[in-house]
Amino acid sequence: MLAYVVRRVAYGLVTVVGVLFLLFLLFFTITAPDDVARKALGEKAQQEQIDQWKRLHGYDRPLLPGPGHVRDNMLVEHFRRMLTFDFGRSDADDTVILDRIKDGAVPSILLTTPLFLVGLCLGILLSLFVAFFRETYIDRTGVFLAVLGMSLSILLYIIGAQFLVGKLLRWFPISGYDPDPAVVWRFLALPVVVGILSSLGGNVRFYRTVFVEEVNRDYVRTARAKGAGDGRVMLRHVLGNAMIPILTNVVMAIPFLFTGSLLLEAFFGIPGLGSMTVDAIDNNDFATLRTMVYIDALLFILGQILTDVSYTVADPRIRLE
């Protein structure tokens, strides 16, 4: 397995290099440095101010390596900064991007961790319950509600929850964030509930399909023939043998807990990495935006590797070669 992991890491590094090259093409060749500077300084900025801004942010270098500037060019500097996690400063307000990432990671993790854990447990339990009563009115009702939940946009969940729970009932704040441990849960409770409800339909629909497929396997009939009850069959046999598709869905989601939820953070005013990305888009902050895209790519590659490794933990019969 070690050789397989090393090979996957090597493939991941090649993928990272490809991602960095695509980011360079998107952010440095399509948009001229003068246009980036004008978006940061304003359309009425003088050329002298634009030149000074480009020198400060490193946009005055040649685009590609050439005679006399083999190292001092934007391509080499782009790869150096990204590979060493020296992301530089924001194009919008000159703040250090790495410091903003550190500050935004905590609110994002506080939001996405309970959302992920509670949503996972609730989705699996409801799916087992629906699959247990398969081909009955409970199963049909559960599938109907799951499809209905999947069909609704998350924006409807957000607007409905803010109006009903936040404005009418006034149980929780509609928007805002306070890092004080004594009150932070009040600001996170509503977005967590919204996130769970909006994803519950898709989770139940997916896990229910997986469980129903397992119920029809030969080993389930064998377990029942040996006298195992339906509850034992569902919890021990069906759930255990359905872990491969569940792990694929779960492990791939874990790395993205650190990048937050764009819509939830933006609508509920949580200063996490998701709202940081939205702000970068709104403010034409290309330095921050390409950094967040790069981090997302790294986390996706890491999730792929962790998914493969987790298969061997869930099923000892699987060997990675």
NUZA-875097 format. One record per residue (C-alpha): residue number from 1; residue in three letters; chain; x, y, z. Coordinates in steps of 0.05 Angstrom, whole numbers, padded with zeros to 5 digits, always signed. Example, Ala and Ser with C-alpha at 12.3 -4.5 7.8 and 13.67 -1.06 7.14 Angstrom:
2
@num->1, residu->Ala, chaine->A, east->+00246, north->-00090, up->+00156
@num->2, residu->Ser, chaine->A, east->+00273, north->-00021, up->+00143
//
This chain:
321
@num->1, residu->Met, chaine->A, east->+00000, north->+00000, up->+00000
@num->2, residu->Leu, chaine->A, east->+00058, north->+00047, up->+00014
@num->3, residu->Ala, chaine->A, east->+00081, north->+00044, up->-00058
@num->4, residu->Tyr, chaine->A, east->+00010, north->+00060, up->-00081
@num->5, residu->Val, chaine->A, east->+00005, north->+00120, up->-00035
@num->6, residu->Val, chaine->A, east->+00073, north->+00146, up->-00058
@num->7, residu->Arg, chaine->A, east->+00051, north->+00139, up->-00130
@num->8, residu->Arg, chaine->A, east->-00015, north->+00175, up->-00116
@num->9, residu->Val, chaine->A, east->+00022, north->+00231, up->-00081
@num->10, residu->Ala, chaine->A, east->+00068, north->+00237, up->-00142
@num->11, residu->Tyr, chaine->A, east->+00007, north->+00241, up->-00188
@num->12, residu->Gly, chaine->A, east->-00022, north->+00293, up->-00141
@num->13, residu->Leu, chaine->A, east->+00041, north->+00336, up->-00146
@num->14, residu->Val, chaine->A, east->+00037, north->+00333, up->-00221
@num->15, residu->Thr, chaine->A, east->-00036, north->+00354, up->-00217
@num->16, residu->Val, chaine->A, east->-00018, north->+00412, up->-00171
@num->17, residu->Val, chaine->A, east->+00033, north->+00437, up->-00222
@num->18, residu->Gly, chaine->A, east->-00020, north->+00433, up->-00276
@num->19, residu->Val, chaine->A, east->-00070, north->+00471, up->-00232
@num->20, residu->Leu, chaine->A, east->-00018, north->+00525, up->-00218
@num->21, residu->Phe, chaine->A, east->-00004, north->+00533, up->-00292
@num->22, residu->Leu, chaine->A, east->-00079, north->+00540, up->-00308
@num->23, residu->Leu, chaine->A, east->-00085, north->+00591, up->-00252
@num->24, residu->Phe, chaine->A, east->-00028, north->+00630, up->-00283
@num->25, residu->Leu, chaine->A, east->-00062, north->+00630, up->-00350
@num->26, residu->Leu, chaine->A, east->-00129, north->+00652, up->-00321
@num->27, residu->Phe, chaine->A, east->-00104, north->+00707, up->-00275
@num->28, residu->Phe, chaine->A, east->-00042, north->+00734, up->-00310
@num->29, residu->Thr, chaine->A, east->-00050, north->+00726, up->-00385
@num->30, residu->Ile, chaine->A, east->-00124, north->+00739, up->-00395
@num->31, residu->Thr, chaine->A, east->-00127, north->+00801, up->-00351
@num->32, residu->Ala, chaine->A, east->-00074, north->+00855, up->-00361
@num->33, residu->Pro, chaine->A, east->-00038, north->+00881, up->-00298
@num->34, residu->Asp, chaine->A, east->-00062, north->+00951, up->-00313
@num->35, residu->Asp, chaine->A, east->-00134, north->+00927, up->-00311
@num->36, residu->Val, chaine->A, east->-00122, north->+00893, up->-00244
@num->37, residu->Ala, chaine->A, east->-00092, north->+00956, up->-00216
@num->38, residu->Arg, chaine->A, east->-00150, north->+00999, up->-00241
@num->39, residu->Lys, chaine->A, east->-00201, north->+00952, up->-00209
@num->40, residu->Ala, chaine->A, east->-00163, north->+00959, up->-00143
@num->41, residu->Leu, chaine->A, east->-00151, north->+01034, up->-00147
@num->42, residu->Gly, chaine->A, east->-00211, north->+01057, up->-00186
@num->43, residu->Glu, chaine->A, east->-00221, north->+01075, up->-00259
@num->44, residu->Lys, chaine->A, east->-00198, north->+01147, up->-00247
@num->45, residu->Ala, chaine->A, east->-00130, north->+01127, up->-00221
@num->46, residu->Gln, chaine->A, east->-00070, north->+01161, up->-00254
@num->47, residu->Gln, chaine->A, east->-00018, north->+01120, up->-00291
@num->48, residu->Glu, chaine->A, east->+00034, north->+01138, up->-00239
@num->49, residu->Gln, chaine->A, east->-00010, north->+01108, up->-00184
@num->50, residu->Ile, chaine->A, east->-00021, north->+01046, up->-00227
@num->51, residu->Asp, chaine->A, east->+00053, north->+01036, up->-00238
@num->52, residu->Gln, chaine->A, east->+00067, north->+01044, up->-00164
@num->53, residu->Trp, chaine->A, east->+00012, north->+00994, up->-00146
@num->54, residu->Lys, chaine->A, east->+00041, north->+00943, up->-00196
@num->55, residu->Arg, chaine->A, east->+00110, north->+00950, up->-00166
@num->56, residu->Leu, chaine->A, east->+00082, north->+00939, up->-00096
@num->57, residu->His, chaine->A, east->+00044, north->+00876, up->-00116
@num->58, residu->Gly, chaine->A, east->+00096, north->+00848, up->-00164
@num->59, residu->Tyr, chaine->A, east->+00056, north->+00858, up->-00228
@num->60, residu->Asp, chaine->A, east->+00112, north->+00899, up->-00260
@num->61, residu->Arg, chaine->A, east->+00155, north->+00838, up->-00275
@num->62, residu->Pro, chaine->A, east->+00159, north->+00806, up->-00344
@num->63, residu->Leu, chaine->A, east->+00106, north->+00754, up->-00355
@num->64, residu->Leu, chaine->A, east->+00151, north->+00696, up->-00376
@num->65, residu->Pro, chaine->A, east->+00224, north->+00678, up->-00367
@num->66, residu->Gly, chaine->A, east->+00272, north->+00708, up->-00417
@num->67, residu->Pro, chaine->A, east->+00343, north->+00734, up->-00425
@num->68, residu->Gly, chaine->A, east->+00362, north->+00774, up->-00364
@num->69, residu->His, chaine->A, east->+00300, north->+00754, up->-00323
@num->70, residu->Val, chaine->A, east->+00302, north->+00678, up->-00319
@num->71, residu->Arg, chaine->A, east->+00280, north->+00681, up->-00246
@num->72, residu->Asp, chaine->A, east->+00252, north->+00751, up->-00239
@num->73, residu->Asn, chaine->A, east->+00186, north->+00741, up->-00276
@num->74, residu->Met, chaine->A, east->+00114, north->+00731, up->-00258
@num->75, residu->Leu, chaine->A, east->+00111, north->+00657, up->-00277
@num->76, residu->Val, chaine->A, east->+00168, north->+00636, up->-00232
@num->77, residu->Glu, chaine->A, east->+00144, north->+00682, up->-00176
@num->78, residu->His, chaine->A, east->+00074, north->+00653, up->-00182
@num->79, residu->Phe, chaine->A, east->+00099, north->+00581, up->-00173
@num->80, residu->Arg, chaine->A, east->+00147, north->+00601, up->-00118
@num->81, residu->Arg, chaine->A, east->+00093, north->+00636, up->-00077
@num->82, residu->Met, chaine->A, east->+00041, north->+00582, up->-00084
@num->83, residu->Leu, chaine->A, east->+00087, north->+00523, up->-00071
@num->84, residu->Thr, chaine->A, east->+00117, north->+00556, up->-00009
@num->85, residu->Phe, chaine->A, east->+00048, north->+00582, up->+00015
@num->86, residu->Asp, chaine->A, east->+00073, north->+00654, up->+00012
@num->87, residu->Phe, chaine->A, east->+00009, north->+00681, up->-00017
@num->88, residu->Gly, chaine->A, east->+00029, north->+00754, up->-00012
@num->89, residu->Arg, chaine->A, east->-00021, north->+00811, up->-00001
@num->90, residu->Ser, chaine->A, east->-00092, north->+00823, up->-00022
@num->91, residu->Asp, chaine->A, east->-00103, north->+00864, up->-00085
@num->92, residu->Ala, chaine->A, east->-00161, north->+00899, up->-00052
@num->93, residu->Asp, chaine->A, east->-00135, north->+00923, up->+00016
@num->94, residu->Asp, chaine->A, east->-00062, north->+00900, up->+00020
@num->95, residu->Thr, chaine->A, east->-00075, north->+00854, up->+00079
@num->96, residu->Val, chaine->A, east->-00032, north->+00791, up->+00085
@num->97, residu->Ile, chaine->A, east->-00073, north->+00735, up->+00053
@num->98, residu->Leu, chaine->A, east->-00044, north->+00681, up->+00098
@num->99, residu->Asp, chaine->A, east->-00066, north->+00719, up->+00160
@num->100, residu->Arg, chaine->A, east->-00136, north->+00726, up->+00132
@num->101, residu->Ile, chaine->A, east->-00138, north->+00651, up->+00119
@num->102, residu->Lys, chaine->A, east->-00117, north->+00637, up->+00190
@num->103, residu->Asp, chaine->A, east->-00170, north->+00684, up->+00218
@num->104, residu->Gly, chaine->A, east->-00225, north->+00656, up->+00173
@num->105, residu->Ala, chaine->A, east->-00209, north->+00582, up->+00184
@num->106, residu->Val, chaine->A, east->-00237, north->+00581, up->+00255
@num->107, residu->Pro, chaine->A, east->-00307, north->+00607, up->+00238
@num->108, residu->Ser, chaine->A, east->-00310, north->+00561, up->+00178
@num->109, residu->Ile, chaine->A, east->-00292, north->+00499, up->+00219
@num->110, residu->Leu, chaine->A, east->-00340, north->+00518, up->+00274
@num->111, residu->Leu, chaine->A, east->-00395, north->+00522, up->+00222
@num->112, residu->Thr, chaine->A, east->-00380, north->+00463, up->+00177
@num->113, residu->Thr, chaine->A, east->-00359, north->+00411, up->+00230
@num->114, residu->Pro, chaine->A, east->-00426, north->+00405, up->+00266
@num->115, residu->Leu, chaine->A, east->-00462, north->+00413, up->+00199
@num->116, residu->Phe, chaine->A, east->-00422, north->+00355, up->+00171
@num->117, residu->Leu, chaine->A, east->-00425, north->+00308, up->+00232
@num->118, residu->Val, chaine->A, east->-00499, north->+00319, up->+00249
@num->119, residu->Gly, chaine->A, east->-00519, north->+00317, up->+00175
@num->120, residu->Leu, chaine->A, east->-00480, north->+00252, up->+00165
@num->121, residu->Cys, chaine->A, east->-00509, north->+00216, up->+00226
@num->122, residu->Leu, chaine->A, east->-00580, north->+00241, up->+00213
@num->123, residu->Gly, chaine->A, east->-00576, north->+00223, up->+00139
@num->124, residu->Ile, chaine->A, east->-00552, north->+00152, up->+00153
@num->125, residu->Leu, chaine->A, east->-00603, north->+00139, up->+00208
@num->126, residu->Leu, chaine->A, east->-00661, north->+00164, up->+00166
@num->127, residu->Ser, chaine->A, east->-00637, north->+00125, up->+00106
@num->128, residu->Leu, chaine->A, east->-00633, north->+00061, up->+00147
@num->129, residu->Phe, chaine->A, east->-00703, north->+00074, up->+00173
@num->130, residu->Val, chaine->A, east->-00731, north->+00085, up->+00103
@num->131, residu->Ala, chaine->A, east->-00694, north->+00025, up->+00075
@num->132, residu->Phe, chaine->A, east->-00719, north->-00018, up->+00132
@num->133, residu->Phe, chaine->A, east->-00791, north->-00004, up->+00110
@num->134, residu->Arg, chaine->A, east->-00775, north->-00010, up->+00036
@num->135, residu->Glu, chaine->A, east->-00833, north->-00017, up->-00012
@num->136, residu->Thr, chaine->A, east->-00882, north->+00010, up->+00040
@num->137, residu->Tyr, chaine->A, east->-00916, north->+00078, up->+00047
@num->138, residu->Ile, chaine->A, east->-00861, north->+00099, up->+00095
@num->139, residu->Asp, chaine->A, east->-00808, north->+00085, up->+00042
@num->140, residu->Arg, chaine->A, east->-00848, north->+00121, up->-00013
@num->141, residu->Thr, chaine->A, east->-00862, north->+00181, up->+00032
@num->142, residu->Gly, chaine->A, east->-00788, north->+00185, up->+00052
@num->143, residu->Val, chaine->A, east->-00766, north->+00183, up->-00020
@num->144, residu->Phe, chaine->A, east->-00817, north->+00236, up->-00040
@num->145, residu->Leu, chaine->A, east->-00794, north->+00283, up->+00016
@num->146, residu->Ala, chaine->A, east->-00721, north->+00271, up->-00001
@num->147, residu->Val, chaine->A, east->-00732, north->+00288, up->-00074
@num->148, residu->Leu, chaine->A, east->-00773, north->+00348, up->-00054
@num->149, residu->Gly, chaine->A, east->-00717, north->+00372, up->-00008
@num->150, residu->Met, chaine->A, east->-00666, north->+00362, up->-00064
@num->151, residu->Ser, chaine->A, east->-00709, north->+00403, up->-00112
@num->152, residu->Leu, chaine->A, east->-00710, north->+00465, up->-00068
@num->153, residu->Ser, chaine->A, east->-00654, north->+00515, up->-00075
@num->154, residu->Ile, chaine->A, east->-00612, north->+00528, up->-00013
@num->155, residu->Leu, chaine->A, east->-00631, north->+00601, up->-00021
@num->156, residu->Leu, chaine->A, east->-00703, north->+00583, up->-00003
@num->157, residu->Tyr, chaine->A, east->-00679, north->+00548, up->+00060
@num->158, residu->Ile, chaine->A, east->-00637, north->+00609, up->+00079
@num->159, residu->Ile, chaine->A, east->-00691, north->+00661, up->+00065
@num->160, residu->Gly, chaine->A, east->-00746, north->+00618, up->+00099
@num->161, residu->Ala, chaine->A, east->-00704, north->+00605, up->+00161
@num->162, residu->Gln, chaine->A, east->-00683, north->+00677, up->+00168
@num->163, residu->Phe, chaine->A, east->-00755, north->+00701, up->+00162
@num->164, residu->Leu, chaine->A, east->-00788, north->+00648, up->+00206
@num->165, residu->Val, chaine->A, east->-00736, north->+00632, up->+00259
@num->166, residu->Gly, chaine->A, east->-00697, north->+00697, up->+00259
@num->167, residu->Lys, chaine->A, east->-00749, north->+00751, up->+00246
@num->168, residu->Leu, chaine->A, east->-00816, north->+00723, up->+00269
@num->169, residu->Leu, chaine->A, east->-00796, north->+00677, up->+00327
@num->170, residu->Arg, chaine->A, east->-00731, north->+00715, up->+00343
@num->171, residu->Trp, chaine->A, east->-00697, north->+00652, up->+00369
@num->172, residu->Phe, chaine->A, east->-00630, north->+00666, up->+00336
@num->173, residu->Pro, chaine->A, east->-00596, north->+00726, up->+00303
@num->174, residu->Ile, chaine->A, east->-00608, north->+00731, up->+00228
@num->175, residu->Ser, chaine->A, east->-00537, north->+00751, up->+00213
@num->176, residu->Gly, chaine->A, east->-00471, north->+00766, up->+00247
@num->177, residu->Tyr, chaine->A, east->-00416, north->+00731, up->+00286
@num->178, residu->Asp, chaine->A, east->-00386, north->+00737, up->+00356
@num->179, residu->Pro, chaine->A, east->-00324, north->+00695, up->+00372
@num->180, residu->Asp, chaine->A, east->-00341, north->+00694, up->+00446
@num->181, residu->Pro, chaine->A, east->-00349, north->+00620, up->+00464
@num->182, residu->Ala, chaine->A, east->-00409, north->+00637, up->+00508
@num->183, residu->Val, chaine->A, east->-00451, north->+00665, up->+00451
@num->184, residu->Val, chaine->A, east->-00419, north->+00640, up->+00386
@num->185, residu->Trp, chaine->A, east->-00468, north->+00581, up->+00383
@num->186, residu->Arg, chaine->A, east->-00526, north->+00630, up->+00376
@num->187, residu->Phe, chaine->A, east->-00497, north->+00657, up->+00311
@num->188, residu->Leu, chaine->A, east->-00480, north->+00588, up->+00284
@num->189, residu->Ala, chaine->A, east->-00543, north->+00550, up->+00303
@num->190, residu->Leu, chaine->A, east->-00587, north->+00577, up->+00247
@num->191, residu->Pro, chaine->A, east->-00537, north->+00567, up->+00189
@num->192, residu->Val, chaine->A, east->-00521, north->+00497, up->+00215
@num->193, residu->Val, chaine->A, east->-00595, north->+00478, up->+00216
@num->194, residu->Val, chaine->A, east->-00604, north->+00508, up->+00146
@num->195, residu->Gly, chaine->A, east->-00543, north->+00470, up->+00120
@num->196, residu->Ile, chaine->A, east->-00567, north->+00404, up->+00149
@num->197, residu->Leu, chaine->A, east->-00638, north->+00412, up->+00122
@num->198, residu->Ser, chaine->A, east->-00615, north->+00432, up->+00053
@num->199, residu->Ser, chaine->A, east->-00568, north->+00372, up->+00046
@num->200, residu->Leu, chaine->A, east->-00612, north->+00321, up->+00081
@num->201, residu->Gly, chaine->A, east->-00654, north->+00304, up->+00020
@num->202, residu->Gly, chaine->A, east->-00594, north->+00287, up->-00023
@num->203, residu->Asn, chaine->A, east->-00561, north->+00247, up->+00033
@num->204, residu->Val, chaine->A, east->-00623, north->+00206, up->+00047
@num->205, residu->Arg, chaine->A, east->-00636, north->+00193, up->-00026
@num->206, residu->Phe, chaine->A, east->-00564, north->+00170, up->-00038
@num->207, residu->Tyr, chaine->A, east->-00555, north->+00128, up->+00025
@num->208, residu->Arg, chaine->A, east->-00624, north->+00097, up->+00018
@num->209, residu->Thr, chaine->A, east->-00606, north->+00073, up->-00052
@num->210, residu->Val, chaine->A, east->-00541, north->+00043, up->-00025
@num->211, residu->Phe, chaine->A, east->-00576, north->+00007, up->+00032
@num->212, residu->Val, chaine->A, east->-00632, north->-00021, up->-00011
@num->213, residu->Glu, chaine->A, east->-00580, north->-00050, up->-00059
@num->214, residu->Glu, chaine->A, east->-00545, north->-00084, up->-00001
@num->215, residu->Val, chaine->A, east->-00610, north->-00111, up->+00027
@num->216, residu->Asn, chaine->A, east->-00619, north->-00152, up->-00036
@num->217, residu->Arg, chaine->A, east->-00551, north->-00185, up->-00031
@num->218, residu->Asp, chaine->A, east->-00542, north->-00259, up->-00017
@num->219, residu->Tyr, chaine->A, east->-00507, north->-00249, up->+00050
@num->220, residu->Val, chaine->A, east->-00569, north->-00213, up->+00077
@num->221, residu->Arg, chaine->A, east->-00613, north->-00273, up->+00059
@num->222, residu->Thr, chaine->A, east->-00561, north->-00318, up->+00091
@num->223, residu->Ala, chaine->A, east->-00561, north->-00277, up->+00155
@num->224, residu->Arg, chaine->A, east->-00637, north->-00279, up->+00159
@num->225, residu->Ala, chaine->A, east->-00636, north->-00354, up->+00147
@num->226, residu->Lys, chaine->A, east->-00590, north->-00362, up->+00207
@num->227, residu->Gly, chaine->A, east->-00642, north->-00326, up->+00250
@num->228, residu->Ala, chaine->A, east->-00614, north->-00254, up->+00251
@num->229, residu->Gly, chaine->A, east->-00668, north->-00202, up->+00263
@num->230, residu->Asp, chaine->A, east->-00682, north->-00145, up->+00216
@num->231, residu->Gly, chaine->A, east->-00651, north->-00093, up->+00262
@num->232, residu->Arg, chaine->A, east->-00587, north->-00133, up->+00269
@num->233, residu->Val, chaine->A, east->-00584, north->-00144, up->+00194
@num->234, residu->Met, chaine->A, east->-00592, north->-00070, up->+00179
@num->235, residu->Leu, chaine->A, east->-00543, north->-00044, up->+00231
@num->236, residu->Arg, chaine->A, east->-00489, north->-00096, up->+00229
@num->237, residu->His, chaine->A, east->-00490, north->-00127, up->+00160
@num->238, residu->Val, chaine->A, east->-00521, north->-00077, up->+00113
@num->239, residu->Leu, chaine->A, east->-00489, north->-00015, up->+00144
@num->240, residu->Gly, chaine->A, east->-00421, north->-00049, up->+00149
@num->241, residu->Asn, chaine->A, east->-00420, north->-00072, up->+00077
@num->242, residu->Ala, chaine->A, east->-00446, north->-00005, up->+00051
@num->243, residu->Met, chaine->A, east->-00386, north->+00033, up->+00080
@num->244, residu->Ile, chaine->A, east->-00348, north->+00038, up->+00014
@num->245, residu->Pro, chaine->A, east->-00397, north->+00086, up->-00021
@num->246, residu->Ile, chaine->A, east->-00409, north->+00122, up->+00045
@num->247, residu->Leu, chaine->A, east->-00335, north->+00132, up->+00056
@num->248, residu->Thr, chaine->A, east->-00328, north->+00159, up->-00015
@num->249, residu->Asn, chaine->A, east->-00379, north->+00212, up->+00000
@num->250, residu->Val, chaine->A, east->-00354, north->+00227, up->+00070
@num->251, residu->Val, chaine->A, east->-00279, north->+00229, up->+00062
@num->252, residu->Met, chaine->A, east->-00284, north->+00273, up->+00000
@num->253, residu->Ala, chaine->A, east->-00323, north->+00323, up->+00041
@num->254, residu->Ile, chaine->A, east->-00276, north->+00326, up->+00101
@num->255, residu->Pro, chaine->A, east->-00220, north->+00369, up->+00069
@num->256, residu->Phe, chaine->A, east->-00271, north->+00421, up->+00047
@num->257, residu->Leu, chaine->A, east->-00293, north->+00432, up->+00119
@num->258, residu->Phe, chaine->A, east->-00234, north->+00481, up->+00122
@num->259, residu->Thr, chaine->A, east->-00258, north->+00524, up->+00064
@num->260, residu->Gly, chaine->A, east->-00328, north->+00536, up->+00092
@num->261, residu->Ser, chaine->A, east->-00394, north->+00545, up->+00057
@num->262, residu->Leu, chaine->A, east->-00397, north->+00604, up->+00010
@num->263, residu->Leu, chaine->A, east->-00472, north->+00617, up->+00011
@num->264, residu->Leu, chaine->A, east->-00484, north->+00603, up->+00085
@num->265, residu->Glu, chaine->A, east->-00426, north->+00647, up->+00107
@num->266, residu->Ala, chaine->A, east->-00445, north->+00702, up->+00058
@num->267, residu->Phe, chaine->A, east->-00519, north->+00705, up->+00077
@num->268, residu->Phe, chaine->A, east->-00509, north->+00697, up->+00152
@num->269, residu->Gly, chaine->A, east->-00449, north->+00744, up->+00157
@num->270, residu->Ile, chaine->A, east->-00399, north->+00693, up->+00183
@num->271, residu->Pro, chaine->A, east->-00327, north->+00717, up->+00170
@num->272, residu->Gly, chaine->A, east->-00301, north->+00649, up->+00146
@num->273, residu->Leu, chaine->A, east->-00263, north->+00627, up->+00085
@num->274, residu->Gly, chaine->A, east->-00327, north->+00621, up->+00045
@num->275, residu->Ser, chaine->A, east->-00346, north->+00694, up->+00055
@num->276, residu->Met, chaine->A, east->-00273, north->+00712, up->+00043
@num->277, residu->Thr, chaine->A, east->-00278, north->+00679, up->-00026
@num->278, residu->Val, chaine->A, east->-00344, north->+00716, up->-00041
@num->279, residu->Asp, chaine->A, east->-00313, north->+00782, up->-00020
@num->280, residu->Ala, chaine->A, east->-00253, north->+00768, up->-00066
@num->281, residu->Ile, chaine->A, east->-00300, north->+00758, up->-00125
@num->282, residu->Asp, chaine->A, east->-00340, north->+00821, up->-00109
@num->283, residu->Asn, chaine->A, east->-00277, north->+00864, up->-00100
@num->284, residu->Asn, chaine->A, east->-00239, north->+00835, up->-00160
@num->285, residu->Asp, chaine->A, east->-00185, north->+00811, up->-00111
@num->286, residu->Phe, chaine->A, east->-00148, north->+00764, up->-00158
@num->287, residu->Ala, chaine->A, east->-00092, north->+00749, up->-00109
@num->288, residu->Thr, chaine->A, east->-00140, north->+00723, up->-00056
@num->289, residu->Leu, chaine->A, east->-00184, north->+00688, up->-00107
@num->290, residu->Arg, chaine->A, east->-00128, north->+00648, up->-00139
@num->291, residu->Thr, chaine->A, east->-00103, north->+00630, up->-00070
@num->292, residu->Met, chaine->A, east->-00171, north->+00601, up->-00050
@num->293, residu->Val, chaine->A, east->-00177, north->+00563, up->-00116
@num->294, residu->Tyr, chaine->A, east->-00107, north->+00534, up->-00104
@num->295, residu->Ile, chaine->A, east->-00124, north->+00513, up->-00033
@num->296, residu->Asp, chaine->A, east->-00189, north->+00480, up->-00057
@num->297, residu->Ala, chaine->A, east->-00149, north->+00441, up->-00109
@num->298, residu->Leu, chaine->A, east->-00100, north->+00417, up->-00057
@num->299, residu->Leu, chaine->A, east->-00156, north->+00395, up->-00011
@num->300, residu->Phe, chaine->A, east->-00191, north->+00359, up->-00068
@num->301, residu->Ile, chaine->A, east->-00127, north->+00320, up->-00085
@num->302, residu->Leu, chaine->A, east->-00117, north->+00304, up->-00011
@num->303, residu->Gly, chaine->A, east->-00189, north->+00279, up->-00007
@num->304, residu->Gln, chaine->A, east->-00178, north->+00233, up->-00066
@num->305, residu->Ile, chaine->A, east->-00117, north->+00201, up->-00033
@num->306, residu->Leu, chaine->A, east->-00152, north->+00194, up->+00035
@num->307, residu->Thr, chaine->A, east->-00212, north->+00162, up->+00001
@num->308, residu->Asp, chaine->A, east->-00170, north->+00107, up->-00030
@num->309, residu->Val, chaine->A, east->-00133, north->+00094, up->+00035
@num->310, residu->Ser, chaine->A, east->-00199, north->+00092, up->+00075
@num->311, residu->Tyr, chaine->A, east->-00224, north->+00035, up->+00030
@num->312, residu->Thr, chaine->A, east->-00173, north->-00012, up->+00061
@num->313, residu->Val, chaine->A, east->-00196, north->+00007, up->+00130
@num->314, residu->Ala, chaine->A, east->-00269, north->-00005, up->+00115
@num->315, residu->Asp, chaine->A, east->-00257, north->-00070, up->+00077
@num->316, residu->Pro, chaine->A, east->-00194, north->-00111, up->+00092
@num->317, residu->Arg, chaine->A, east->-00205, north->-00150, up->+00028
@num->318, residu->Ile, chaine->A, east->-00185, north->-00089, up->-00013
@num->319, residu->Arg, chaine->A, east->-00112, north->-00083, up->-00030
@num->320, residu->Leu, chaine->A, east->-00081, north->-00021, up->-00062
@num->321, residu->Glu, chaine->A, east->-00029, north->-00037, up->-00114
//
